[in-house]
Amino acid sequence: MTVLLDPTVISSTIATVCAFYLMLRVRRKPGNFALCAAWLGTQSFAFSLCLGLLNYGAEATRPVSGLTRFIGTTQHVLPMIGIYLGYCAYVFMAHERDDAVKHVRRHGVALVVVLVAALVPAIAASPEDFTASHVSDHAAGPVSSIYLVIFTGYLAVMVAAAARLAWKWSRLADEPWIRRGLAVGTIGYVLAAGYCAVRATLIVLDLVGRPIMIKDGSVTGWLITLSLPFILIGITVPGWGPRLSAAIRGWTMFRTHQRLHPLWFALTSAFPHVRMSIGPSRLAAWTLRHFDRPWSTEFARRLDEKWAVGDLSLRLHLRVVQIWDARRALLDHCDVADHERALADPRLKKRDPEVRAAFAEAAMLAAGLRRHRTGEPPVRSGADSVPAGVTSADLAANVTWLRHVATGLQTL
C-alpha cells in the first residue's frame, strides 16, 4: 500500500492512462495538431515517470552506475520535451495553423539550445559529482547541479507561458468543456510553478551552504503528483467531458422517469385513455424478440413503464403530459377541503411552501382516486380552482413539482 501511494507511482499511472486515452483520440483525428502535441507530451511525461521507477534504490550504489546516470538524465530531458509539447498543444488551439507552426518552431529551437546547455554539464560531471546531485547533495555536486538548474529554469518559463495561455483562453473559448479544461489546466500549471520554485530554492540553498530542513523529494514529488492530474485532466476533458455531461443528463432523466412512476401509474390506472405509447424501447424489443411467451408482452410493457433507458427525453415529456391529463380528468372527484386540510397539517409546517403545497396536492389526489375507485359521484367542490403548483410550461419546472407530488403520494 505504501508503494502504491508513492507520488511517482501515482503520477506515472495517471500519465499512462491519459496517454492511452489521447492515443485513441489521435487515431480518430490524426490531422489535429493540438491533439497530437498533447498526446506526445503526455507520453513524454509518462515515460519519464516510469523511468523514475527504475531508479528506485539506485542511490545505494556510490557512485551510481552508468545506466542509472543515463536514466536520471533522460528522466529530466523528457519532461522538458513534454512541457514544450504541452505548450504547443495550447498554441495550436489558440492560433491559426500557420502562425502556430512559426511559434512552435521558434520554441523548438529554444528547446534544442536549452537541452544542449543542460546536457553538457550533465555529461561532463564526474561520477561522484553526479551521484551527489542525484541524492540532492548539491553542494557536493556543483557541476551536475548546473544541469538541474537549467532544467528547472526551462520548466518554470514554459509552465508560466502555458499557464498564461490557458488562463487567457479559458475566458474566451466558446465551448464550455474547453473553458473548463483550460481553467483546470491553469491550476495544474500554477502547482507546477510551485514545484519549480521549491526545487530551485532547495538547490540554491544547498549550493550556498545554508541548512535545508526538508528533503527535496518529499516536497517536489507531491507537487508533481498534485499538478499532473490537473494538467492532464485539463488537456483531456474537452474529449470526455461532453460524454460525461450526456451520461449524467441521461441518468438524471432515468431517475426522474422512475420517481414519477408511482404518481403516473396511480392517475393513469384510473384513466387509462390518457396513456400514449411510443413503442417498445430497445430492451423491451429485445425481450419480445427472444421470449415469445404469453407473459412477454405484459412484461415488456411494464419494463418500459419504469425501466426504459431509450428515448428518455420523449418518454419523460409524455409522462408529464399524461399526469396532467389524468389530473384534469380526476378533478371532479377531488374535494378542495382535502387540499386545505392537508395544507394545514402541523407536520408540514417546517417544510418549504412549495413542498407543503405539493403534499396537499397529493392528499387531494389520493382522496379523489379513492372516490373514483369506489364509484362515488363527482364532488364538484371547486377543486379545479386549486393552484396547479406551476405556472410555466417549462418541462424542468413541471418535473420538479410533480416529483414533490409523487413523494407526497408515497408518504401518505
Residue, then its C-alpha position, 0 to 999 in steps of 0.5 A: m500500500t505504501v508503494l502504491l501511494d508513492p507520488t511517482v507511482i501515482s503520477s506515472t499511472i495517471a500519465t499512462v492512462c491519459a496517454f492511452y486515452l489521447m492515443l485513441r483520440v489521435r487515431r480518430k483525428p490524426g490531422n489535429f495538431a493540438l491533439c497530437a502535441a498533447w498526446l506526445g507530451t503526455q507520453s513524454f511525461a509518462f515515460s519519464l515517470c516510469l523511468g523514475l521507477l527504475n531508479y528506485g534504490a539506485e542511490a545505494t550504489r556510490p557512485v551510481s552506475g552508468l545506466t542509472r546516470f543515463i536514466g536520471t538524465t533522460q528522466h529530466v530531458l523528457p519532461m522538458i520535451g513534454i512541457y514544450l509539447g504541452y505548450c504547443a498543444y495550447v498554441f495550436m488551439a489558440h492560433e491559426r495553423d500557420d502562425a502556430v507552426k512559426h511559434v512552435r518552431r521558434h520554441g523548438v529551437a529554444l528547446v534544442v539550445v536549452l537541452v544542449a546547455a543542460l546536457v553538457p554539464a550533465i555529461a561532463a560531471s564526474p561520477e561522484d559529482f553526479t551521484a551527489s546531485h542525484v541524492s540532492d547533495h548539491a553542494a557536493g555536486p556543483v557541476s551536475s547541479i548546473y544541469l538541474v538548474i537549467f532544467t528547472g529554469y526551462l520548466a518554470v518559463m514554459v509552465a508560466a507561458a502555458a499557464r498564461l495561455a490557458w488562463k487567457w483562453s479559458r475566458l474566451a473559448d466558446e465551448p464550455w468543456i474547453r473553458r473548463g479544461l483550460a481553467v483546470g489546466t491553469i491550476g495544474y500549471v500554477l502547482a507546477a510553478g510551485y514545484c519549480a520554485v521549491r526545487a530551485t530554492l532547495i538547490v540554491l540553498d544547498l549550493v550556498g551552504r545554508p541548512i535545508m530542513i526538508k528533503d527535496g523529494s518529499v516536497t517536489g514529488w507531491l507537487i508533481t503528483l498534485s499538478l499532473p492530474f490537473i494538467l492532464i485532466g485539463i488537456t483531456v476533458p474537452g474529449w470526455g467531458p461532453r460524454l460525461s455531461a450526456a451520461i449524467r443528463g441521461w441518468t438524471m432523466f432515468r431517475t426522474h422517469q422512475r420517481l414519477h412512476p408511482l404518481w403516473f401509474a396511480l392517475t393513469s390506472a384510473f384513466p387509462h385513455v390518457r396513456m400514449s405509447i411510443g413503442p417498445s424501447r430497445l430492451a423491451a424489443w429485445t425481450l419480445r424478440h427472444f421470449d415469445r411467451p404469453w407473459s412477454t408482452e405484459f412484461a415488456r410493457r411494464l419494463d418500459e413503464k419504469w425501466a426504459v433507458g431509450d428515448l428518455s427525453l420523449r418518454l419523460h415529456l409524455r409522462v408529464v403530459q399524461i399526469w396532467d391529463a389524468r389530473r384534469a380528468l380526476l378533478d371532479h372527484c377531488d374535494v378542495a377541503d382535502h387540499e386545505r386540510a392537508l395544507a394545514d397539517p402541523r407536520l408540514k409546517k417546517r417544510d418549504p411552501e412549495v413542498r407543503a403545497a405539493f403534499a396537499e396536492a397529493a392528499m387531494l389526489a389520493a382522496g379523489l382516486r379513492r372516490h373514483r375507485t369506489g364509484e362515488p359521484p363527482v364532488r364538484s367542490g371547486a377543486d379545479s380552482v386549486p393552484a396547479g403548483v406551476t405556472s410555466a410550461d417549462l418541462a424542468a419546472n413541471v418535473t420538479w413539482l410533480r416529483h414533490v407530488a409523487t413523494g407526497l403520494q408515497t408518504l401518505 
